[in-house]
Amino acid sequence: MCNLYRMTKGTAEVAALFEVLPQEGANFAEEVYPGYSGLVVAEGRAQTMTWGFPLVLKGRQGQPLKPKPVTNARDDKLHTRFWKDSFVHRRCLVPVTCWAEPEGKAGQMTRTWYGIEGVDTFAVAGLWRESPEWGRVYTLVMAPACEQMVDVHDRMPVLLPRRDWSRWIEAAPEEAFGLCVTSPAPLTVERTRRLWTGVGDLPASGEQGGEPGGDTDETMPRLL
């Protein structure tokens, strides 16, 4: 699942690309992590929301724990209780420059970045809602992975071609669900030595040290 992506364009530039109004004072980082603010196209505006639907689990004593951001919604789970209302009523577009997946051995996972060839900003299918914990929140919709990345992960974001942008937001749920497919677009692939944890780089062969990496997805709830 995707737990890190880049959005390198400014709000005004994204608003012009998607032909919507820009939110004044929108503030977001170029690298977006779970729980960070990201740019979302919804309700005719390019606006910021928090990445991840809050999921409140309970501790051993039955006490509510700190909410966890659920950043991905599988296409085959969109009709379940957790996602259905947002899928039916609140679909959005998430502008993305590229997304990252962890690759490598446990403890040494590094970041591999994926984008669409010849496209510097594309749209990922998303859902949004209001939450009492974090205000407006959003999530990315995921489909089965394409051949270029299936050896790294079995899921990838739903990449919407421009002709389907308005359909995803405005169409009936049945038609929108038909857009949740594996993209045939050729991808760019950038393998790096940057540890998935973000703490330094993977040491070269024979070197000692370096912080252990970890697949963030392993820490996310598996009930999606």
Phi, psi and omega in degrees: 000155182274121177234017177198132174211166179248144171222100190262359180266154178279168183300315182296320180294319178293318179300320179293319180297318183267001177058050177228176179275145177273143173284130179289136177072018179297134184227124180205156181275156177292327175254120186254125179248164176307132181088352177276165172279135177228162181271133184226142175258111181206146178054036176076016180223149166269111189221162179266143173219169177274133182280112176123125172287132180289131176241119182259112176265169181247146178278185184297331180268008181084004181280144177292135179267172178299134182300144174253139179279120177265107192268347185230139174241115178294143180300325182279003178242007185294339180263010175276165188301324185295326186249338196303313184299319179291321179297319181288321191246340190220068174271150182216174175248138179244109178292133184221141173269316175193161178233159184243150172228147176283138180222140177122190182284152175304133182088348180226025183292136180242170183271127172244126185258137180238139174217183178257129181303129176077005181233121182268343174218124181230173183249131172255138177296136181220168173233153177217163174196168172275141177227144177292336184282313190230012183077218180287131182229160179217164177217158177265144176267136185243143177236172176302145183289152175278173184298329184292339184229006184295337178284348179258318178206151182270003178227153177213161178297150173284109183268116185263122173294157185306323182296342183255003182302306182291327179297318181300319183281320192258338187290164173297153182308321181297318179290319179297322180298328178293346178273351183276073184231165176291129182287138176273358184295136176293140184255152165270145181229121179239105178271132182238173174258007178289124181297143182301327179290345181085007180255088177077191182248160175293127179300147175295161182305128178095344179279157178251161174096193183093146180275145178294140176270176180198147178275107182306327182299334180292339181270354183272153179301145183258018184267014181281000000 
